Amino acid sequence: MTRTSNARAAGVATLIYIAAGFASLALARNAPATAVLASIGSFSALVLAVTLYAITREQDRDLARLGMLCRVIEAAPGHGEIYFAVGSTIFSWLLLRGRMIPAGLAWLGVMASALLVLLLPAQIAGFFGGPRAWSSPVTWAVWLPLLVFELTFAAWLIVKGVAAPARRQAA
């Protein structure tokens, strides 16, 4: 696939992933619907793993591979949020370092994702209302900037795509 095709696929997958996640929260009491939405979300995470790897691998193959693996693990049932946050931090950093998207947008992704990496272990440990505590204002305060990044990033990928990565300088 071309860089443009990968960018558009990643943008669409991001929007589907977000929609499936919110619909799953809204339909939490409907087990069959939640199962279908979880499958859609998992498949979207896998598409994101492959497409974001393809976009960022020229910048740093090892980090891009680690980001891809985080997104793959995120697709499995369980506490995938931490893998999402780590993968998002890595991919945002590679996009920033490669100047593939606007710097402000990439920095928002790096900072929001890194903050989530710090919050999630505390939340899983029982702070801020415990795991999956969407009623906590701290949870919303941390996830909201990442939601803004993800929606803006998805739109950017669909409309503009990504620039070729900046050349890395030899050490």
Phi, psi and omega in degrees: 000153178278166177302317180295317179296318178297318180297313180295318178298319178295319179298313179294317179299322178298314180296318178295318179300314180295315180298316179296322179295314180292321178296322178297320177296319182290328183253029186305331182275354180257094186301314180297318180294320179297321179295318178295315180296324177295321177295318178297316178297318179296316179296320178298320178298322178292319176298318177297320179303312184288314184290319178291326174298313181299324181287323190256353187298332179290336180284313177199103186299319182292313178295320178297322178294318177297317177300318179297316180297322176299317180292326177293314179297323178302328183290339181282153177299149179125207180274071181283350184300320182292323178291323174301312183296316179293314178299318178296320178298314181297310182295322178297319179297316180294321177295321177292310182298325179272358182053043183273337175227168179305139184302318180299319179293316179296318178297321176301316178297316180298309185293314181295319179292316180297321177298321178294322176302322180285323184285319189301316177299322178294321180291319178297327178286353176112355177282158178060034176092002177085181182300140177059035181270080183286350179279347181284130177296332178295317179301312180294322180296328180276319183285331184299313177299326178290323175297316177300315178300309184300316180294317179293317179298316179300313179298318179300315181298318182291317186275311188257334186077206178232149176283158173299141183297146176295147180294136175278142177270140179294146181288000000 
